[in-house]
């Protein structure tokens, strides 16, 4: 069996998340990609994904792998899949992975980005690409709160382990940048890097940081949440501002 690895890019606006659903009429990325592979290779496959994105969330680097009972040219497979996939999904890379490679369990780092449009008027262009926050945000306070989340901690206040094991994660980076445009609007980018993420973790962290930026919380609340103290639950930011940037693997893979 050949272990095939793909890197996917998709616009999540028209999908009910990554995972295939049993309910009729719910369009998912997994179902579209699985169907395209079966159409091109004439073999049914089971996709293994690095992570499951929420309904409306986007990806610039979702990694998947599957096993195929055939020898193939990965570049030809990439071209063939892009020829049959819908316009909101693209295969950006394809190769043959080692037999033991697993998209999820072989990963050692994941990167996510979240976009917040911080201006008075809503945007027509970014309505499905960024969270519109009308009131000004305090960038310094948000950065101080983000710094308090760094390191290896129990982040159960911001999500849950899909397998129900533990909520300890190593958050390596939580940076916030302001991109100035030509209008009165400002686009903020929140970039989070960790060994793994809990379900809903990025959206809850961003929701919490935005509340800090709006002076609804204190920067020190990040430490209180980690310590399990009695603090209100973190707000969940909308899915449409979330981007899965990349999944990183060690040199063995």
C-alpha positions as CSV (number, residue, x, y, z in Angstrom):
1,X,0.0,0.0,0.0
2,X,1.2,3.5,-0.9
3,X,0.9,6.2,1.8
4,X,-0.1,9.4,0.1
5,X,0.2,12.8,1.7
6,X,-1.7,15.9,0.5
7,X,-1.6,19.5,1.7
8,X,-5.0,21.2,1.2
9,X,-6.2,24.8,1.0
10,X,-9.8,25.6,1.3
11,X,-12.3,28.5,1.8
12,X,-14.5,27.2,4.7
13,X,-17.4,29.7,4.0
14,X,-19.5,27.1,2.2
15,X,-18.7,24.1,4.4
16,X,-20.2,22.6,7.5
17,X,-16.7,22.0,8.8
18,X,-14.1,19.4,7.9
19,X,-15.6,16.1,9.1
20,X,-18.0,14.2,6.9
21,X,-21.6,14.3,8.3
22,X,-24.2,11.6,8.2
23,X,-27.0,14.2,7.8
24,X,-28.0,14.8,4.2
25,X,-27.3,18.1,2.6
26,X,-24.4,19.1,4.9
27,X,-21.4,19.9,2.7
28,X,-18.0,19.1,4.3
29,X,-14.4,19.3,3.1
30,X,-13.6,15.7,4.0
31,X,-16.5,14.4,1.9
32,X,-15.6,16.5,-1.1
33,X,-11.9,15.5,-1.0
34,X,-12.7,11.8,-0.4
35,X,-15.1,11.8,-3.3
36,X,-12.6,13.5,-5.6
37,X,-9.9,10.9,-4.7
38,X,-12.3,8.0,-5.4
39,X,-13.2,9.6,-8.7
40,X,-9.6,10.0,-9.8
41,X,-8.1,6.7,-8.5
42,X,-11.3,4.6,-8.7
43,X,-10.5,3.4,-5.1
44,X,-12.4,4.2,-1.9
45,X,-10.0,5.8,0.7
46,X,-10.1,6.8,4.3
47,X,-8.6,10.2,5.0
48,X,-6.5,10.9,8.1
49,X,-6.4,14.7,8.8
50,X,-4.1,16.7,11.0
51,X,-7.1,18.5,12.5
52,X,-10.8,19.1,12.1
53,X,-11.7,22.7,11.3
54,X,-15.0,24.2,12.3
55,X,-17.8,25.2,10.1
56,X,-16.8,28.4,8.3
57,X,-13.1,28.2,9.2
58,X,-10.5,28.3,6.5
59,X,-7.2,26.4,5.9
60,X,-4.0,27.3,4.0
61,X,-2.2,24.1,5.1
62,X,-4.4,21.2,6.1
63,X,-2.4,18.0,5.9
64,X,-4.0,14.7,5.2
65,X,-2.8,11.2,4.3
66,X,-4.5,8.0,2.9
67,X,-3.4,4.6,1.7
68,X,-3.8,3.6,-1.9
69,X,-3.3,0.2,-3.5
70,X,-1.4,1.5,-6.5
71,X,1.8,3.2,-7.6
72,X,1.3,6.7,-8.7
73,X,2.9,10.0,-9.6
74,X,2.0,12.4,-6.8
75,X,2.3,15.5,-9.0
76,X,-0.1,13.9,-11.5
77,X,-2.5,13.1,-8.7
78,X,-2.4,16.7,-7.5
79,X,-3.2,18.0,-11.0
80,X,-6.0,15.4,-11.5
81,X,-7.6,16.2,-8.1
82,X,-7.5,19.9,-8.8
83,X,-9.3,19.2,-12.0
84,X,-12.3,17.7,-10.3
85,X,-12.4,19.4,-6.9
86,X,-14.7,22.4,-6.4
87,X,-13.3,25.9,-6.7
88,X,-13.2,26.4,-2.9
89,X,-10.7,23.5,-2.3
90,X,-7.2,23.1,-3.8
91,X,-4.4,20.5,-3.4
92,X,-1.3,22.7,-3.0
93,X,1.2,19.8,-2.6
94,X,1.3,16.0,-2.8
95,X,4.0,13.4,-2.1
96,X,4.6,9.8,-1.0
97,X,5.0,9.6,2.8
98,X,6.8,7.0,4.8
99,X,4.6,4.0,5.8
100,X,4.4,5.1,9.5
101,X,3.5,8.7,8.7
102,X,0.2,9.8,10.2
103,X,-1.1,13.4,9.5
104,X,-2.3,13.9,13.1
105,X,0.0,11.9,15.3
106,X,3.3,12.6,13.4
107,X,2.8,16.4,13.7
108,X,4.9,18.2,16.3
109,X,3.7,21.8,15.8
110,X,0.6,23.6,14.4
111,X,0.0,27.2,13.4
112,X,-3.2,29.1,13.3
113,X,-4.0,32.7,12.4
114,X,-7.1,34.7,13.3
115,X,-8.1,38.0,11.7
116,X,-10.0,40.8,13.5
117,X,-11.2,43.8,11.6
118,X,-11.2,46.6,14.1
119,X,-13.1,49.6,12.7
120,X,-16.4,51.4,13.1
121,X,-18.0,50.3,9.8
122,X,-18.4,46.6,8.8
123,X,-16.7,45.4,5.7
124,X,-18.4,43.9,2.7
125,X,-15.2,42.3,1.5
126,X,-14.1,40.7,4.8
127,X,-17.5,39.7,6.1
128,X,-16.6,36.0,5.8
129,X,-12.8,36.5,6.3
130,X,-12.5,38.4,9.6
131,X,-14.4,39.1,12.8
132,X,-15.7,42.7,12.8
133,X,-15.1,44.4,16.2
134,X,-16.4,48.0,16.2
135,X,-14.9,49.5,19.3
136,X,-11.1,50.3,19.5
137,X,-9.0,47.5,21.0
138,X,-6.1,48.0,23.4
139,X,-3.2,46.2,21.7
140,X,-0.9,46.5,24.7
141,X,-3.4,44.9,27.1
142,X,-4.1,42.1,24.7
143,X,-0.4,41.4,24.2
144,X,0.1,41.3,28.0
145,X,-2.8,38.8,28.4
146,X,-1.4,36.7,25.6
147,X,2.0,36.5,27.2
148,X,0.4,35.0,30.3
149,X,-0.9,32.0,28.3
150,X,2.5,31.0,27.0
151,X,4.2,27.8,28.0
152,X,3.0,24.4,29.0
153,X,-0.3,24.8,30.9
154,X,-3.7,23.2,31.5
155,X,-5.7,25.2,29.0
156,X,-9.1,23.6,29.7
157,X,-10.6,27.0,30.2
158,X,-10.2,27.5,26.4
159,X,-11.2,24.1,25.0
160,X,-11.3,20.4,25.5
161,X,-9.4,17.4,24.3
162,X,-11.4,15.6,21.6
163,X,-10.3,12.3,23.0
164,X,-11.1,13.2,26.6
165,X,-7.5,12.7,27.9
166,X,-6.0,15.9,29.3
167,X,-6.1,19.6,28.4
168,X,-2.4,20.3,28.9
169,X,-0.8,22.0,25.8
170,X,2.4,23.9,25.1
171,X,1.5,27.3,23.6
172,X,4.8,28.4,22.0
173,X,3.6,31.7,20.4
174,X,0.7,34.0,20.9
175,X,1.5,37.2,18.9
176,X,-0.8,40.1,17.8
177,X,0.1,42.5,15.0
178,X,-1.8,45.5,13.7
179,X,-1.8,46.0,9.9
180,X,-2.7,49.6,8.9
181,X,-4.7,50.2,5.8
182,X,-5.5,53.2,3.7
183,X,-8.9,53.8,5.4
184,X,-9.7,54.3,9.1
185,X,-9.9,50.6,9.5
186,X,-7.3,48.3,11.1
187,X,-6.8,44.6,10.6
188,X,-5.3,42.7,13.5
189,X,-3.7,39.3,13.1
190,X,-3.5,36.9,16.0
191,X,-1.0,34.1,15.4
192,X,-1.0,31.0,17.7
193,X,1.5,28.2,17.6
194,X,1.4,25.1,19.8
195,X,2.3,21.4,19.9
196,X,-1.4,20.6,19.6
197,X,-4.7,22.5,20.1
198,X,-7.8,21.7,22.1
199,X,-11.2,21.7,20.4
200,X,-12.3,25.4,20.2
201,X,-9.0,26.6,21.7
202,X,-8.0,29.2,19.1
203,X,-11.4,30.8,19.0
204,X,-11.7,31.0,22.8
205,X,-8.3,32.5,23.2
206,X,-9.0,35.1,20.6
207,X,-12.4,35.8,22.2
208,X,-10.8,36.2,25.6
209,X,-8.1,38.5,24.2
210,X,-10.6,40.7,22.4
211,X,-12.5,41.1,25.7
212,X,-9.3,42.2,27.3
213,X,-8.8,44.7,24.5
214,X,-12.3,46.0,25.1
215,X,-11.5,46.4,28.8
216,X,-14.1,43.8,29.8
217,X,-11.3,41.7,31.4
218,X,-7.9,42.3,32.9
219,X,-4.7,41.0,31.3
220,X,-4.1,39.1,34.6
221,X,-7.2,37.0,34.0
222,X,-5.2,34.8,31.6
223,X,-3.3,33.5,34.7
224,X,-6.5,33.1,36.6
225,X,-8.0,31.0,33.9
226,X,-5.0,28.8,33.7
227,X,-5.1,28.4,37.5
228,X,-8.7,27.3,37.4
229,X,-9.9,30.3,39.4
230,X,-13.5,31.5,39.3
231,X,-13.5,33.7,36.2
232,X,-16.2,33.8,33.5
233,X,-15.8,31.4,30.6
234,X,-13.9,32.7,27.6
235,X,-15.9,34.1,24.7
236,X,-15.9,32.1,21.5
237,X,-14.8,34.2,18.5
238,X,-16.7,33.5,15.2
239,X,-15.3,30.7,13.0
240,X,-15.0,32.8,9.8
241,X,-11.9,34.7,11.1
242,X,-9.9,31.5,11.7
243,X,-7.2,30.1,9.4
244,X,-5.3,26.9,9.8
245,X,-1.9,28.1,8.5
246,X,0.3,25.0,8.6
247,X,1.1,21.7,10.3
248,X,4.8,21.1,10.9
249,X,6.5,17.7,11.0
250,X,10.0,16.6,12.1
251,X,12.8,15.8,9.6
252,X,11.9,12.1,9.8
253,X,8.7,12.8,8.0
